[in-house]
């Protein structure tokens, strides 16, 4: 009996309690597994009534339907369904098209509630018409767990609803593809056993909004073709019905004086190439607007203008060997500032290279170093940070005109001609020398510029010095070339005139002396020419080599009439440099011999003859002052008188020829040595 004592009895009581609790838990779980499920809430289209669909245990004898204005609000029993054949109820007491309502149900098994179902609420759909071609839809969360995708349904009047889209959000924006129409929308959520449906909502939808402002991307000039390339950014998706873009040229006032210069069709066509018109001569400002399928036209806004780059014609300074590239101020891109400007250059059609880079605030740059005859092309490029955008100008060019000074200047001769010193010099044929300076010196040390003359394209240049005192002493010369920028080139070699002197050696002979023609590399010889009165004897009377004495005695007595003047000049023959193909001739001054005073009176003449029609003395070395020549007849009467040696008697007295016969002359004169003489005698008139 000890086994069945108090402890054993106590253990049995505990076990009985546990069994009771176990059976109660089993019953509770069975009851819970038989709870009702609220499946769907469908709002009826015609009146806003709500069809409540539910499910529950097979042994349920009734269902209770509860409703509240809010899902967490106070619920009211609105119906008890005892017919369990159809598991739905239509709530006609409310209008779910105006307000969202929440529901739950209870299943009744053996007269006892199995507990409340899940809670759902009707989807209240609202629509908004912004009149921009869109329909904005919003609806309440029905509380379906797990949430399925919301199906968007739409219909036009007299048509059925069609499925147009799905979303997991509680909103949706529908694009209206018709400019003016009536659409109704409905939101549906499909579960395995039924479909939750929102109220229908819609109205008159249409696109009455202007397309958004078109944002330009770039305006650049194609450096290969000179064409203007415009581009702009793709408008947002709500502007997909854009049909055309209009391109405008804007004036300084922010408007346009002309119709659009181009029209581009299509929403996604975002660029245009324009032929090169004024784009290389000025900055062109563009604006881009759009028109949509409903005829709504956009407007321009100055904040969205774009402008081409206008690079001016290069300013080429030949003398500074500098080319200044300048341009109009650079227009920034929308929301993208200009970071800097690059200058590109191409030489003789070679590839372009960057030759300069300046900040965006600069409007010019100087480029140096240009060779004559080479073509230099330029263009500039503006660029944004990280080179996201860039824009180029037209190409402008220059041709190098760097002055070409002569590589040599050969002063080939300094010769005396007709009372002037003639300078002749030679420059290389490649030289372009617009100006020369002529310098002269009397001592070969101190030179003074006596003149500047314009050059020409000839290789041989000539200058006459009319102020030279070559007749006193030799004169030194040099010539300096200047280019078009007044840069002096290498001066010429020096040249010195030949100074010749003549004096009587003895009766009928003359001593000629001369100075050397210096600074000539290859002097061949000197020619000495005799001059009778003004006639230069055609053949030299002597040929003297540079190694000989620069003097000669000429015996002119048998060649020069007593009444004629005799003079001499010296001519140097040679080359300034030995490589010249031809010789130069350089003449000295002309110097006449001062002969002794002589006077000869003819012993007769025939005034009516063919040869001697005038009677006068033949003389040399006399002065014109204090000269007196008289003719007297046989009675001592003076019939002719002259005070000028060049005037003679024509054989007339008082307009009539005198009779033939003997007459007397009396002449008084002074020699060049200031000696006064008197002669008289008889002559015959025939």
Secondary structure, DSSP 4 states (H G I P E B T S, - for coil): --TTSHHHHHHHHHHHHHHHHHHHHHHHHHHHHT--EEEEEEE-TTT--EEEEEE--TT--EEEEEEESSTTS--EEEEEE---SS-EEEE-SS-TTTS--EEEEEEEETTEEEEE---EE---EEEE--SBSEEEEEE-----SSPPPEEEEEE-TTS--EEEEEESSSEEEEEP-SSEEEEEEEEEEE-SS-EEEPPPEEEEEEB-SPPPPPPEEEEEE-TTT--EEEEEPPPPGGGTTEEEEEEEEE-TTSS-SSS-SEEEESTT--EEEE--SSTTTS--EEEEEEEETT--B----GGG-EE---BPPPEEETTTTEEEEEBPPPPPBTTB-EEEEEEEEEETT---EEEEEEETT--EEEEE---TT-EEEEEEEEEEGGGS-EEE---EEEE-------S-EEEEEEEEETTEEEEEEEE-TT----EEEEEEESSSSS-EEEEEEE--S-SEEEEEESS--TTTS--EEEEEEE-TT--B------EE---EEEEEEETTEEEEEE----S-TEEEEEEEEEEETTEEPSS-SEEE-TTS-SEEEEE-TTTS-TTS-EEEEEEEEEESSTT-SS-EEEE---EE--PPPEEE--SEE-TTSSS---B--EEESB-STT-EEEEE-TTS-EEEEESSTT--B-SEETTEEPPSEEEEEEEEEEBTTS-EEEEEEEEEE-
